[in-house]
Amino acid sequence: MAISRKRIIFDATSLVPIHIGSNLLRPLGGTEVGVIELAKELSKRGYKVIVKSSLGVIPEVPKELAHFDVQFISINQQLQLTISDVIIVVQGWKNIFPYPKELPVYFWTGDGAEQVSNLGIGDGRFIDGVDALLCASEFHKFSLCSSSGFPEEKAFVIGNGVSSNILSDTAFNSKTGKGDMLNFVYHVAPYRGLVRLLEMFPKLLQINPKFKLFVYSDMELYRRGDSPYEGRHSELISRIREKYKDSAWVQFNPTVPQEKIGEILQDKSFFIYPANVPETFSMATAEAMSQSVIPLVPSIGGLPEVVGDSELVFNASSTAGEFETFCINKITELHKDLKSAKSKAEMLRSRVLNNFMWSNVADKFEKVVLNEK
């Protein structure tokens, strides 16, 4: 039972500009999605939730989201704090300091230890000024604490989640397009491994020439305003598209808004992710699993924690050749026994539904932050 006097305030002013309807309109990164989805989940439990966004003006709430008791306020709007407020500073750790010391202040981030945004979290002033560090995985917690000196006893894993709104029919039949398990998907940023996947895919076609790769990738999730993103890696997807424009086995598409993720995954069967950065969780992998899409990943970052099935994790240093051989052998094995492959896919879906929904994150959040049993 939620304690009604507690008001939860997310300081999201360091993030890409968001409001409660952003998931419907544009691609977003995992942290932005997390703030919106956790705020909605907590509101369903009776908490008053306020999100301070980096937006200068907050648009009108879409009718389909009006029932959530979540208030988004602009970066320019002053907030009258009360002694019963709980502050969650997201991603920008220096934003903890303007808040009164008598209020509980938590720092929540999805960024890894190697990210510039986390440089300085071992500073004694930050350690003393924050009640706890909220992490996405055990790997995330360990890497942040071991690299910075932040005390492990003040760090807690609340996990990450998949929105129930994206769940759709995942039956392996002709209606969903999953029957023959021919479709592959890549739906993360292009710089995180797309080049390696495209180089590998012609060898996968030797297993079955009907295989097809559907790419939903660009840098739009990093866009902060109305103009197209023009920062680091902005031209990579254009070069990739040009190189493979005559390849019939690949289809390139823009990144889709969060609410459309279920639709693009519904007829897919495999997600090969040659990750070249240590993901702190990998929401894309969990989303794929939630739609009965089988992931093949290297054992870096939090990926093994998400996948759970060691047979699908390349348990060695992820050199291009070794990971490629692992994927070819595993796809060959899975396609020789589609019945077993489909059973494995359903087990992966169940793993997400039981462990990685936003209701699971809210349970841990209540226990760590709000002292709920």
Residue frames relative to the residue before (quaternion, step in Angstrom):
aa qw qx qy qz dx dy dz
M 1.0000 0.0000 0.0000 0.0000 0.00 0.00 0.00
A 0.4055 -0.7302 0.4985 0.2318 3.57 -0.71 1.04
I 0.3809 -0.6848 0.5700 0.2470 3.56 -1.12 0.71
S 0.3987 -0.7878 0.4158 0.2180 3.54 -0.26 1.31
R 0.6379 0.5521 -0.3511 0.4061 3.62 1.05 -0.62
K 0.6107 0.5572 -0.3607 0.4319 3.60 1.18 -0.35
R 0.0992 -0.7732 0.6257 0.0291 3.52 -0.86 1.04
I 0.2279 -0.7925 0.5567 0.1001 3.58 -0.73 1.10
I 0.0777 -0.8072 0.5851 -0.0073 3.55 -0.71 1.12
F 0.1616 -0.7710 0.6117 0.0722 3.56 -0.71 1.12
D 0.1964 -0.7459 0.6258 0.1159 3.56 -0.79 1.04
A 0.0184 0.8288 -0.5535 0.0800 3.56 -0.17 1.35
T 0.3062 0.8038 -0.4683 0.2021 3.58 1.22 0.47
S 0.6331 0.5157 -0.3435 0.4639 3.63 1.23 -0.19
L 0.6159 0.5791 -0.3332 0.4175 3.58 1.28 -0.24
V 0.6677 -0.3921 0.4216 0.4718 3.52 -1.40 -0.03
P 0.5696 -0.6148 0.4040 0.3665 3.67 -0.90 0.74
I 0.0439 0.8101 -0.5806 0.0693 3.58 -0.77 1.04
H 0.0494 -0.7265 0.6791 0.0925 3.50 -1.41 0.29
I 0.7381 -0.4552 0.2473 0.4323 3.58 -1.20 0.20
G 0.7188 0.4312 -0.2547 0.4821 3.59 1.17 -0.44
S 0.3692 0.7682 -0.4690 0.2314 3.59 1.26 0.05
N 0.6030 0.5807 -0.3548 0.4162 3.61 1.06 -0.72
L 0.6674 0.5129 -0.2947 0.4524 3.56 1.15 -0.62
L 0.7668 0.4513 -0.1684 0.4244 3.55 1.12 -0.72
R 0.8354 0.0461 0.0434 0.5461 3.59 0.97 -0.74
P 0.5761 -0.5536 0.4499 0.3991 3.60 -1.23 0.32
L 0.0738 -0.7940 0.6030 0.0217 3.55 -1.09 0.76
G 0.5183 -0.6088 0.4980 0.3357 3.54 -1.26 0.41
G 0.7157 -0.4892 0.3026 0.3961 3.54 -1.29 0.35
T 0.6581 0.5110 -0.3268 0.4461 3.60 0.97 -0.76
E 0.6469 0.5099 -0.3200 0.4681 3.58 0.97 -0.82
V 0.6323 0.5127 -0.3218 0.4836 3.57 0.99 -0.84
G 0.6522 0.5499 -0.3112 0.4187 3.55 0.95 -0.90
V 0.6444 0.5182 -0.3266 0.4578 3.58 0.93 -0.86
I 0.6751 0.4961 -0.2982 0.4573 3.58 0.86 -0.96
E 0.7247 0.4601 -0.2603 0.4420 3.57 0.77 -1.04
L 0.6632 0.4787 -0.3208 0.4776 3.61 0.95 -0.76
A 0.6114 0.5398 -0.3514 0.4597 3.60 1.02 -0.71
K 0.6604 0.4975 -0.3053 0.4724 3.60 0.94 -0.86
E 0.6620 0.5107 -0.3107 0.4520 3.59 0.92 -0.88
L 0.6692 0.4895 -0.3050 0.4686 3.58 0.96 -0.84
S 0.6194 0.5400 -0.3484 0.4509 3.58 1.05 -0.69
K 0.6242 0.5392 -0.3366 0.4541 3.59 1.07 -0.71
R 0.6884 0.4681 -0.2712 0.4832 3.58 1.19 -0.50
G 0.6675 -0.5609 0.2815 0.4008 3.56 1.25 0.29
Y 0.5322 0.6219 -0.4197 0.3923 3.58 1.23 0.11
K 0.3948 -0.6495 0.5894 0.2737 3.52 -1.23 0.55
V 0.0540 -0.8261 0.5604 -0.0250 3.58 -0.56 1.16
I 0.0661 -0.7726 0.6313 0.0115 3.55 -0.97 0.96
V 0.1065 -0.7746 0.6212 0.0529 3.58 -0.97 0.88
K 0.1991 -0.7583 0.6101 0.1144 3.55 -0.73 1.08
S 0.1788 -0.8247 0.5354 0.0358 3.54 -0.43 1.31
S 0.5269 -0.6080 0.4827 0.3460 3.56 -1.30 0.24
L 0.4365 0.6860 -0.4576 0.3598 3.59 1.28 0.14
G 0.4366 -0.6858 0.5150 0.2717 3.57 -1.08 0.70
V 0.7745 0.1028 -0.0402 0.6229 3.56 1.17 -0.69
I 0.2960 -0.7537 0.5630 0.1654 3.59 -0.87 0.96
P 0.3647 -0.7462 0.5087 0.2268 3.63 -0.68 1.00
E 0.6689 -0.4828 0.3786 0.4197 3.54 -1.31 0.20
V 0.5133 -0.6560 0.4654 0.2993 3.55 -1.05 0.81
P 0.4724 -0.6637 0.4901 0.3100 3.64 -0.83 0.90
K 0.6103 -0.5991 0.3747 0.3581 3.58 -1.00 0.82
E 0.6812 0.5120 -0.3057 0.4247 3.58 0.96 -0.85
L 0.7201 0.3939 -0.2442 0.5164 3.60 1.28 -0.19
A 0.4166 0.7548 -0.4363 0.2576 3.58 1.28 -0.02
H 0.6289 0.5694 -0.3426 0.4036 3.60 1.15 -0.51
F 0.5844 0.5610 -0.3878 0.4397 3.62 1.22 -0.21
D 0.3270 -0.7420 0.5540 0.1886 3.57 -0.90 0.97
V 0.3668 0.6876 -0.5231 0.3451 3.55 0.59 1.25
Q 0.1481 -0.7967 0.5832 0.0573 3.55 -0.74 1.08
F 0.1592 -0.7572 0.6271 0.0898 3.57 -0.78 1.04
I 0.0715 -0.7878 0.6110 0.0297 3.56 -0.90 0.94
S 0.5513 -0.6374 0.4341 0.3185 3.57 -1.16 0.61
I 0.6547 -0.5179 0.3835 0.3951 3.54 -1.29 0.36
N 0.6744 0.5033 -0.2892 0.4563 3.58 1.18 -0.51
Q 0.6074 0.5961 -0.3494 0.3919 3.58 1.20 -0.37
Q 0.3709 -0.7238 0.5412 0.2137 3.54 -0.88 0.96
L 0.2234 -0.7794 0.5772 0.0975 3.55 -1.00 0.88
Q 0.3006 -0.7446 0.5705 0.1726 3.57 -0.79 1.04
L 0.2110 -0.8141 0.5335 0.0894 3.56 -0.35 1.27
T 0.1669 -0.7602 0.6191 0.1046 3.54 -1.24 0.59
I 0.6691 -0.5320 0.3479 0.3850 3.55 -1.24 0.43
S 0.6825 0.4830 -0.2937 0.4632 3.62 1.17 -0.40
D 0.4799 0.6823 -0.4349 0.3391 3.62 1.24 0.07
V 0.1817 -0.7287 0.6487 0.1231 3.53 -1.26 0.60
I 0.2108 -0.8073 0.5456 0.0779 3.58 -0.70 1.12
I 0.0763 -0.7647 0.6391 0.0308 3.57 -0.95 0.95
V 0.1397 -0.7834 0.6028 0.0588 3.57 -0.38 1.22
V 0.1957 -0.8162 0.5401 0.0613 3.56 -0.70 1.14
Q 0.8926 0.0345 -0.0825 0.4419 3.52 -0.93 1.13
G 0.7728 0.2996 -0.1868 0.5273 3.64 0.77 -0.88
W 0.2517 -0.8430 0.4507 0.1509 3.59 0.13 1.28
K 0.6011 0.5750 -0.3715 0.4124 3.60 1.09 -0.54
N 0.5773 0.6115 -0.3712 0.3937 3.59 1.21 -0.34
I 0.5033 0.6391 -0.4466 0.3725 3.61 1.20 -0.01
F 0.6474 0.6184 -0.3242 0.3054 3.58 0.97 -0.82
P 0.6468 0.5180 -0.3661 0.4233 3.68 0.95 -0.54
Y 0.6158 0.5764 -0.3626 0.3962 3.62 1.14 -0.42
P 0.5942 -0.5941 0.4043 0.3613 3.61 -1.06 0.76
K 0.5274 -0.6742 0.4245 0.2952 3.58 -0.91 0.92
E 0.6309 0.5520 -0.3474 0.4202 3.58 1.14 -0.46
L 0.6289 0.5163 -0.3431 0.4692 3.61 1.25 -0.19
P 0.4837 -0.6329 0.5026 0.3359 3.60 -1.10 0.60
V 0.0343 -0.7998 0.5984 -0.0324 3.57 -0.79 1.08
Y 0.0934 -0.7955 0.5986 0.0024 3.56 -0.79 1.11
F 0.2584 -0.7469 0.5910 0.1614 3.55 -1.19 0.60
W 0.0635 -0.7999 0.5962 -0.0261 3.56 -0.72 1.16
T 0.1245 0.7954 -0.5836 0.1064 3.57 -0.74 1.02
G 0.2756 -0.7290 0.5979 0.1872 3.51 -1.28 0.51
D 0.4995 0.6699 -0.4124 0.3629 3.57 1.31 -0.11
G 0.4797 -0.6915 0.4728 0.2611 3.54 -1.11 0.74
A 0.7065 -0.4716 0.3299 0.4118 3.53 -1.35 0.23
E 0.6666 0.5182 -0.3008 0.4434 3.58 1.14 -0.58
Q 0.5570 0.6318 -0.3839 0.3785 3.58 1.26 -0.25
V 0.5685 -0.6153 0.4323 0.3335 3.56 -1.03 0.86
S 0.6097 0.5943 -0.3488 0.3916 3.58 1.04 -0.75
N 0.7246 0.4198 -0.2502 0.4859 3.61 1.17 -0.45
L 0.4304 0.6786 -0.4835 0.3470 3.59 1.23 0.10
G 0.7673 0.3466 -0.2643 0.4704 3.56 -0.72 1.07
I 0.5216 0.6591 -0.4332 0.3253 3.62 1.16 -0.16
G 0.6064 0.5289 -0.3667 0.4670 3.58 1.28 -0.02
D 0.4160 0.7045 -0.4655 0.3375 3.58 1.30 0.03
G 0.5350 -0.6718 0.4130 0.3032 3.58 -0.82 0.99
R 0.6267 0.5425 -0.3455 0.4400 3.58 1.06 -0.64
F 0.6444 0.4892 -0.3185 0.4940 3.57 1.09 -0.67
I 0.6406 0.5327 -0.3285 0.4449 3.59 0.89 -0.91
D 0.6953 0.4651 -0.2742 0.4744 3.58 0.94 -0.89
G 0.7262 0.4822 -0.2467 0.4233 3.57 1.07 -0.72
V 0.7142 0.4072 -0.2451 0.5138 3.59 1.24 -0.22
D 0.4672 -0.6952 0.4729 0.2735 3.58 -0.99 0.83
A 0.7882 -0.1475 0.1171 0.5859 3.58 1.04 -0.74
L 0.3607 -0.6750 0.6024 0.2266 3.49 -1.38 0.42
L 0.1970 -0.7919 0.5722 0.0816 3.59 -0.76 1.08
C 0.1166 -0.8392 0.5309 -0.0162 3.57 -0.61 1.23
A 0.5412 -0.6614 0.4391 0.2773 3.53 -1.30 0.48
S 0.8031 0.0140 0.0224 0.5952 3.60 1.14 -0.53
E 0.6507 -0.4882 0.3861 0.4350 3.57 -1.27 0.15
F 0.6091 0.5371 -0.3484 0.4682 3.57 1.06 -0.72
H 0.6369 0.5419 -0.3168 0.4476 3.57 0.94 -0.93
K 0.6644 0.5065 -0.2921 0.4656 3.56 0.88 -0.99
F 0.6919 0.4867 -0.2870 0.4495 3.58 0.78 -1.03
S 0.6989 0.4825 -0.2888 0.4419 3.58 0.83 -0.96
L 0.6432 0.5136 -0.3279 0.4637 3.60 0.99 -0.75
C 0.7077 0.4670 -0.2682 0.4572 3.56 0.84 -0.98
S 0.6968 0.4819 -0.2898 0.4453 3.59 0.85 -0.92
S 0.7024 0.4658 -0.2774 0.4613 3.60 1.04 -0.67
S 0.7776 0.3697 -0.1771 0.4768 3.59 1.09 -0.66
G 0.4592 -0.6650 0.4681 0.3574 3.56 1.11 -0.60
F 0.3985 0.6909 -0.5032 0.3327 3.58 1.24 0.16
P 0.4921 -0.7036 0.4228 0.2899 3.64 -0.78 0.97
E 0.4898 -0.6925 0.4489 0.2811 3.58 -0.77 1.05
E 0.6294 0.5602 -0.3449 0.4136 3.59 1.05 -0.67
K 0.6970 0.4175 -0.2773 0.5128 3.61 1.24 -0.23
A 0.6270 0.5135 -0.3340 0.4813 3.60 1.28 0.18
F 0.0436 -0.8103 0.5834 -0.0340 3.58 -0.90 0.98
V 0.3604 -0.7181 0.5571 0.2099 3.55 -1.11 0.76
I 0.0652 -0.7855 0.6143 0.0376 3.58 -0.73 1.05
G 0.4969 -0.7013 0.3991 0.3195 3.58 1.29 -0.08
N 0.3511 -0.6809 0.5944 0.2446 3.47 -1.35 -0.43
G 0.2506 -0.8273 0.4954 0.0860 3.58 -1.13 0.45
V 0.3529 -0.6665 0.6121 0.2380 3.47 -1.46 0.14
S 0.4485 -0.6961 0.4934 0.2661 3.56 -0.92 0.89
S 0.4847 -0.6657 0.4865 0.2918 3.58 -0.93 0.88
N 0.5697 0.6254 -0.3740 0.3801 3.60 1.21 -0.46
I 0.6896 0.4859 -0.2974 0.4471 3.60 1.11 -0.52
L 0.5148 0.6629 -0.4234 0.3411 3.61 1.19 -0.29
S 0.0308 0.8017 -0.5928 0.0700 3.56 -0.89 0.97
D 0.7289 -0.3962 0.3159 0.4605 3.56 -1.33 -0.06
T 0.0568 -0.8219 0.5668 0.0014 3.59 -0.64 1.10
A 0.2985 0.7779 -0.5089 0.2164 3.61 1.20 0.33
F 0.4199 -0.7069 0.5159 0.2403 3.56 -1.07 0.79
N 0.4149 0.6811 -0.4997 0.3380 3.55 0.20 1.29
S 0.7095 -0.4624 0.3161 0.4275 3.55 -1.29 0.10
K 0.5775 0.6012 -0.3765 0.4041 3.58 1.14 -0.59
T 0.7491 0.3660 -0.2109 0.5103 3.58 0.89 -0.89
G 0.4737 -0.6845 0.4364 0.3415 3.60 1.18 -0.36
K 0.5599 0.6302 -0.3725 0.3881 3.57 1.30 0.07
G 0.4043 0.7847 -0.4327 0.1830 3.57 1.22 -0.35
D 0.7929 0.2882 -0.1431 0.5174 3.60 0.83 -0.97
M 0.3503 -0.7760 0.4651 0.2425 3.59 1.31 0.04
L 0.3146 0.7838 -0.4688 0.2586 3.56 0.79 1.07
N 0.7040 0.5071 -0.2541 0.4274 3.59 1.17 -0.54
F 0.1745 -0.7665 0.6147 0.0643 3.54 -0.97 1.02
V 0.1608 -0.7915 0.5839 0.0826 3.57 -1.18 0.55
Y 0.0391 -0.7313 0.6785 0.0577 3.53 -1.30 0.55
H 0.0867 0.8347 -0.5305 0.1196 3.60 -0.47 1.19
V 0.5217 0.5591 -0.4663 0.4447 3.55 0.92 1.01
A 0.7328 -0.4141 0.2849 0.4588 3.58 -1.29 0.12
P 0.6036 -0.6245 0.3567 0.3441 3.62 -0.97 0.81
Y 0.6824 0.5179 -0.3022 0.4182 3.59 0.98 -0.77
R 0.6193 0.5956 -0.3341 0.3873 3.60 1.23 -0.25
G 0.8218 -0.2386 0.1100 0.5056 3.61 1.15 0.24
L 0.4031 0.7497 -0.4570 0.2582 3.58 1.25 0.02
V 0.6286 0.5486 -0.3502 0.4257 3.60 0.92 -0.82
R 0.6673 0.4991 -0.3009 0.4637 3.58 0.91 -0.89
L 0.6436 0.5211 -0.3281 0.4546 3.58 0.97 -0.77
L 0.6694 0.4969 -0.3004 0.4635 3.58 0.92 -0.89
E 0.6394 0.5140 -0.3252 0.4704 3.60 1.05 -0.67
M 0.6763 0.5050 -0.2734 0.4614 3.56 1.12 -0.71
F 0.6217 0.6448 -0.3451 0.2804 3.56 0.92 -0.94
P 0.6093 0.5510 -0.3886 0.4173 3.69 0.90 -0.63
K 0.6340 0.5131 -0.3377 0.4698 3.61 1.10 -0.56
L 0.6105 0.5320 -0.3473 0.4728 3.58 1.13 -0.59
L 0.6060 0.5717 -0.3503 0.4280 3.59 1.11 -0.63
Q 0.5743 0.5767 -0.3801 0.4395 3.57 1.21 -0.33
I 0.5909 0.5349 -0.3613 0.4839 3.58 1.25 -0.36
N 0.7672 -0.1368 0.1200 0.6150 3.55 0.97 -0.93
P 0.3567 -0.7742 0.4809 0.2050 3.62 -0.44 1.16
K 0.6071 0.5633 -0.3548 0.4338 3.59 1.27 -0.16
F 0.4186 0.6936 -0.4811 0.3351 3.58 1.24 -0.03
K 0.0131 -0.7859 0.6182 0.0067 3.57 -1.14 0.70
L 0.2686 -0.7633 0.5742 0.1245 3.53 -1.05 0.87
F 0.1375 -0.7751 0.6150 0.0461 3.56 -0.84 1.07
V 0.1283 -0.8093 0.5729 0.0193 3.56 -0.57 1.22
Y 0.0264 -0.7546 0.6556 -0.0079 3.56 -0.90 1.03
S 0.3861 0.7433 -0.4338 0.3319 3.56 0.22 1.23
D 0.2762 0.6871 -0.6502 0.1694 3.50 -1.13 0.89
M 0.5877 -0.5967 0.4122 0.3587 3.60 -1.20 -0.24
E 0.3334 0.7926 -0.4648 0.2112 3.59 1.25 0.27
L 0.5979 0.5762 -0.3840 0.4038 3.61 1.07 -0.50
Y 0.6626 0.4810 -0.3071 0.4851 3.59 1.27 -0.27
R 0.4534 0.7031 -0.4453 0.3190 3.60 1.24 -0.07
R 0.2420 -0.8051 0.5301 0.1107 3.58 -0.82 1.02
G 0.7855 0.2209 -0.1311 0.5630 3.61 1.19 -0.41
D 0.7444 -0.3860 0.2918 0.4602 3.56 -1.18 -0.53
S 0.6318 0.5378 -0.3399 0.4427 3.60 1.15 -0.50
P 0.6099 -0.5585 0.4050 0.3899 3.62 -1.13 0.55
Y 0.5690 -0.5924 0.4516 0.3484 3.55 -1.18 0.64
E 0.0303 -0.8190 0.5728 -0.0156 3.59 -0.83 0.97
G 0.4265 0.7213 -0.4486 0.3107 3.57 1.19 0.47
R 0.8261 -0.1929 0.1746 0.4999 3.52 -1.25 -0.60
H 0.8357 0.1750 -0.1762 0.4899 3.59 -1.05 0.87
S 0.3876 0.7711 -0.4586 0.2115 3.62 1.22 0.01
E 0.7363 0.4104 -0.2380 0.4826 3.60 1.08 -0.63
L 0.4418 0.7315 -0.4427 0.2717 3.60 1.25 -0.18
I 0.6937 0.4764 -0.3037 0.4468 3.60 0.76 -0.96
S 0.6106 0.5465 -0.3579 0.4477 3.62 1.07 -0.62
R 0.6574 0.4972 -0.3066 0.4760 3.58 0.97 -0.83
I 0.6461 0.5178 -0.3200 0.4605 3.57 1.00 -0.80
R 0.6482 0.5227 -0.3160 0.4547 3.59 0.90 -0.89
E 0.6550 0.5141 -0.3102 0.4587 3.56 0.96 -0.87
K 0.6644 0.5234 -0.3087 0.4351 3.58 0.92 -0.88
Y 0.7971 0.2964 -0.1336 0.5089 3.58 0.97 -0.86
K 0.2959 0.8070 -0.4773 0.1826 3.59 1.21 0.35
D 0.7286 0.4035 -0.2396 0.4989 3.61 1.13 -0.50
S 0.5231 0.6323 -0.4106 0.3975 3.59 1.26 0.17
A 0.3278 -0.7912 0.4869 0.1715 3.57 -0.40 1.24
W 0.6414 0.5688 -0.3173 0.4054 3.58 1.18 -0.47
V 0.7408 0.3317 -0.2272 0.5381 3.62 1.22 -0.04
Q 0.1182 -0.7668 0.6287 0.0533 3.53 -1.11 0.82
F 0.2117 -0.7912 0.5652 0.0991 3.57 -0.74 1.08
N 0.0078 -0.7858 0.6167 -0.0457 3.54 -1.02 0.95
P 0.5618 -0.5731 0.4525 0.3888 3.59 -1.17 0.38
T 0.5860 -0.5140 0.4740 0.4096 3.53 -1.29 0.28
V 0.3007 -0.7785 0.5263 0.1629 3.59 -0.92 0.88
P 0.6040 -0.5281 0.4346 0.4092 3.60 -1.22 0.35
Q 0.6883 -0.5218 0.3229 0.3869 3.54 -1.17 0.65
E 0.6745 0.5225 -0.3035 0.4242 3.58 0.92 -0.87
K 0.6767 0.4807 -0.2881 0.4775 3.62 1.25 -0.29
I 0.4061 0.7444 -0.4607 0.2621 3.60 1.25 -0.12
G 0.6511 0.5323 -0.3231 0.4340 3.59 0.91 -0.88
E 0.6451 0.5401 -0.3164 0.4382 3.56 1.01 -0.82
I 0.7168 0.4446 -0.2782 0.4595 3.59 0.86 -0.88
L 0.6864 0.4777 -0.2828 0.4697 3.60 1.18 -0.47
Q 0.4881 0.7266 -0.4085 0.2587 3.57 1.20 -0.50
D 0.7901 0.2955 -0.1593 0.5128 3.61 0.93 -0.81
K 0.5401 0.6140 -0.4030 0.4109 3.60 1.26 0.33
S 0.2596 -0.7959 0.5342 0.1176 3.57 -1.19 0.57
F 0.8091 0.1619 -0.0752 0.5599 3.61 1.10 -0.60
F 0.0960 -0.7561 0.6458 0.0449 3.53 -1.15 0.78
I 0.0743 -0.7794 0.6221 0.0084 3.57 -0.31 1.27
Y 0.0312 -0.8205 0.5689 -0.0467 3.55 -0.57 1.19
P 0.1275 -0.8091 0.5711 0.0543 3.62 -0.15 1.24
A 0.0769 -0.8648 0.4942 0.0453 3.56 0.78 1.06
N 0.1252 -0.8011 0.5829 0.0529 3.56 -0.89 0.96
V 0.6731 0.3599 -0.3024 0.5710 3.56 1.28 0.37
P 0.5015 -0.6679 0.4506 0.3151 3.62 -1.04 0.66
E 0.2541 -0.7915 0.5419 0.1242 3.57 0.04 1.30
T 0.3984 -0.7167 0.5156 0.2485 3.57 -0.92 0.85
F 0.7852 0.0389 -0.0394 0.6168 3.57 1.29 -0.37
S 0.1398 -0.7943 0.5507 0.2152 3.58 0.57 -1.28
M 0.1714 -0.8068 0.5639 0.0413 3.49 0.11 1.38
A 0.6067 0.5722 -0.3563 0.4214 3.59 1.05 -0.73
T 0.6482 0.5084 -0.3154 0.4710 3.58 1.02 -0.78
A 0.6651 0.4908 -0.3057 0.4725 3.60 0.92 -0.86
E 0.6266 0.5304 -0.3347 0.4627 3.59 1.03 -0.76
A 0.6385 0.5193 -0.3226 0.4676 3.57 0.97 -0.85
M 0.6676 0.5039 -0.3000 0.4586 3.58 0.85 -0.94
S 0.6352 0.5485 -0.3331 0.4297 3.59 1.02 -0.77
Q 0.7158 0.3899 -0.2292 0.5321 3.56 1.25 -0.44
S 0.5310 -0.6580 0.3778 0.3772 3.58 1.27 0.50
V 0.4019 0.6573 -0.5113 0.3808 3.54 1.01 0.92
I 0.3442 -0.7635 0.5152 0.1818 3.58 -0.73 1.09
P 0.2140 -0.7863 0.5648 0.1301 3.62 -0.71 1.03
L 0.1132 -0.7215 0.6741 0.1106 3.52 -1.30 0.52
V 0.0624 0.8324 -0.5341 0.1339 3.55 -0.47 1.25
P 0.4777 -0.6208 0.5198 0.3411 3.58 -1.25 0.30
S 0.5149 -0.6580 0.4575 0.3042 3.57 -1.18 0.51
I 0.3938 0.6789 -0.5280 0.3244 3.55 0.49 1.20
G 0.8230 0.2132 -0.1691 0.4986 3.52 -1.20 0.58
G 0.7742 -0.3391 0.2722 0.4599 3.54 -1.11 -0.79
L 0.3738 0.7679 -0.4668 0.2294 3.62 1.23 0.01
P 0.6592 0.4975 -0.3457 0.4455 3.67 0.83 -0.77
E 0.6271 0.5382 -0.3395 0.4493 3.62 1.06 -0.70
V 0.6681 0.4964 -0.3036 0.4637 3.57 1.02 -0.77
V 0.7225 0.4582 -0.2591 0.4482 3.57 0.74 -1.07
G 0.2336 -0.8230 0.4906 0.1658 3.58 0.94 -0.84
D 0.7191 0.4045 -0.2295 0.5163 3.60 0.97 -0.86
S 0.3485 -0.7844 0.4760 0.1914 3.59 -0.32 1.27
E 0.5780 0.5975 -0.3806 0.4050 3.60 1.16 -0.46
L 0.7115 0.4428 -0.2432 0.4884 3.58 1.20 -0.47
V 0.6485 0.4900 -0.2947 0.5024 3.56 1.35 0.04
F 0.3562 -0.7282 0.5491 0.2033 3.57 -0.76 1.08
N 0.1653 -0.8510 0.4971 0.0380 3.54 -0.12 1.35
A 0.5991 0.4962 -0.3952 0.4885 3.54 0.61 1.18
S 0.6715 -0.4375 0.3624 0.4758 3.57 -1.26 0.03
S 0.3855 -0.7817 0.4522 0.1895 3.54 -0.70 1.12
T 0.0415 0.7660 -0.6366 0.0787 3.55 0.19 1.25
A 0.6590 -0.5454 0.3384 0.3921 3.54 -1.12 0.63
G 0.7061 0.4829 -0.2787 0.4365 3.57 0.81 -0.97
E 0.6772 0.4998 -0.2951 0.4522 3.57 0.91 -0.90
F 0.6721 0.4772 -0.3071 0.4757 3.58 0.89 -0.85
E 0.6131 0.5517 -0.3386 0.4529 3.58 1.05 -0.76
T 0.6632 0.4972 -0.3002 0.4721 3.59 0.91 -0.91
F 0.6205 0.5453 -0.3290 0.4577 3.57 1.01 -0.84
C 0.6899 0.4840 -0.2848 0.4568 3.59 0.86 -0.96
I 0.6466 0.5179 -0.3243 0.4567 3.59 0.93 -0.85
N 0.6734 0.4918 -0.2951 0.4663 3.57 0.91 -0.91
K 0.6832 0.4921 -0.2958 0.4512 3.58 0.93 -0.87
I 0.6480 0.4945 -0.3255 0.4792 3.62 0.96 -0.78
T 0.6113 0.5407 -0.3428 0.4653 3.59 1.05 -0.75
E 0.6687 0.5059 -0.2845 0.4647 3.57 0.91 -0.96
L 0.6876 0.4858 -0.2893 0.4555 3.58 0.84 -0.95
H 0.6989 0.4734 -0.2836 0.4549 3.59 0.97 -0.79
K 0.5783 0.5636 -0.3845 0.4473 3.58 1.20 -0.24
D 0.7800 0.1588 -0.0765 0.6004 3.57 1.20 -0.50
L 0.1414 -0.8420 0.5174 0.0578 3.57 0.33 1.28
K 0.5908 0.5756 -0.3742 0.4238 3.58 1.07 -0.62
S 0.6814 0.4641 -0.2827 0.4903 3.58 0.93 -0.89
A 0.6191 0.5491 -0.3386 0.4478 3.57 1.05 -0.77
K 0.6715 0.4912 -0.2956 0.4695 3.58 0.94 -0.87
S 0.6200 0.5302 -0.3366 0.4702 3.58 1.08 -0.70
K 0.6401 0.5147 -0.3167 0.4745 3.58 1.01 -0.82
A 0.6388 0.5366 -0.3229 0.4469 3.58 0.98 -0.85
E 0.6650 0.4952 -0.3060 0.4678 3.59 0.98 -0.80
M 0.6194 0.5318 -0.3390 0.4675 3.59 1.10 -0.66
L 0.6369 0.5194 -0.3232 0.4692 3.56 1.04 -0.75
R 0.6192 0.5298 -0.3337 0.4738 3.57 1.04 -0.77
S 0.6606 0.5074 -0.3070 0.4603 3.58 0.90 -0.89
R 0.6048 0.5637 -0.3551 0.4362 3.58 1.04 -0.74
V 0.6729 0.4800 -0.2950 0.4793 3.58 0.95 -0.86
L 0.6736 0.5106 -0.3068 0.4376 3.58 0.83 -0.97
N 0.7194 0.4431 -0.2463 0.4748 3.59 1.11 -0.65
N 0.8180 0.2891 -0.1069 0.4856 3.59 1.11 -0.60
F 0.8222 0.2859 -0.0983 0.4823 3.58 0.97 -0.78
M 0.3910 0.6620 -0.5362 0.3483 3.56 0.88 0.96
W 0.6289 -0.5554 0.3659 0.4027 3.60 -1.17 0.38
S 0.5493 0.5811 -0.4028 0.4454 3.57 1.19 -0.31
N 0.6242 0.5206 -0.3360 0.4759 3.62 1.09 -0.66
V 0.6460 0.5078 -0.3181 0.4729 3.58 0.98 -0.83
A 0.6565 0.5144 -0.3118 0.4551 3.59 0.94 -0.88
D 0.5971 0.5580 -0.3603 0.4498 3.60 1.06 -0.69
K 0.6995 0.4540 -0.2687 0.4821 3.59 0.87 -0.97
F 0.6091 0.5539 -0.3417 0.4533 3.57 1.06 -0.75
E 0.6556 0.5108 -0.3099 0.4618 3.58 0.89 -0.90
K 0.6776 0.5018 -0.2957 0.4490 3.57 0.93 -0.89
V 0.7320 0.4266 -0.2390 0.4744 3.60 0.88 -0.96
V 0.7854 0.3687 -0.1714 0.4667 3.56 0.74 -1.07
L 0.8089 0.2966 -0.1201 0.4932 3.58 0.86 -0.99
N 0.4075 -0.7517 0.4392 0.2757 3.57 1.36 0.10
E 0.3547 0.7106 -0.5174 0.3185 3.55 1.07 0.80
K 0.4514 -0.6854 0.4998 0.2767 3.59 -1.03 0.72
